Amino acid sequence: MNRILLVEDDPLISTKLTEFLENEHFLITQARNKKEALDKVFKDEYDLVLLDISLPDGSGYDICKEIKSKMNVPIIFVTASNDEPSVILGLDIGADDYIAKPYRPKELLSRIRSVLRRTGKTSSIFELHGIKVDTIKGLVTRDGKEIFLSSLEYRILLVFLSNRGIVLSRAKLVEEIWDIAGDYLSDNTLTVYIKRLRQKIEEDIDDPKIIKTVRGIGYISE
């Protein structure tokens, strides 16, 4: 389980976000101010820091700079300061991502997972409705038996794993997935590959659990 330090001075936000992330199998430690955050981050090991900017005793920017000057811990700013200069400053001083309040919890979850993967802080094994995916070996299995996917089928599956809980439009999927020749997939080709992938990974093709259709919009994996 990944350990996250949540630096947030609003007790209601902190409590709700902690509950949400713990339900997603993260270990959360809370800090309410700059001093507490720095004491904890340099005392224990964390895989990620979620950091507000406006704190009672200082700025989240200063915390970010101090952490990044001494250790390589991924940081995501989660803050009400959503103007362009604030975002640029946060990224320029070393933050790995920046999301503004109010945020959608599942979008934040997706960004957390993305940063953890990008920085090598997460497991290479993903499990979803009986399917196990080893992204290091490029192996997909169910009950220990390998499921053979084409390269495009595998890449489509990875897109869904990277965006769990987020509705992906067909246009977004077409943008994300390249075919072997280096050209974008057509909408019709995407339909064919989604169907083939479901036939291989779903236990019941008529009641899919891994790739669900959101009628009129696209697909979602939960």
Secondary structure, 3 states (H helix, E strand, C coil): CCEEEEECCCHHHHHHHHHHHHHCCCEEEEECCHHHHHHHHHHCCCCEEEECCEECCEEHHHHHHHHHHHCCCCEEEEECCCCHHHHHHHHHCCCCEEEECCCCHHHHHHHHHHHHHHCCCCCCEEEECCEEEECCCCEEEECCEECCCCHHHHHHHHHHHHCCCCCEEHHHHHHHCECCCCCECCHHHHHHHHHHHHHHHCCCCCCCCCCEEECCCEEECC
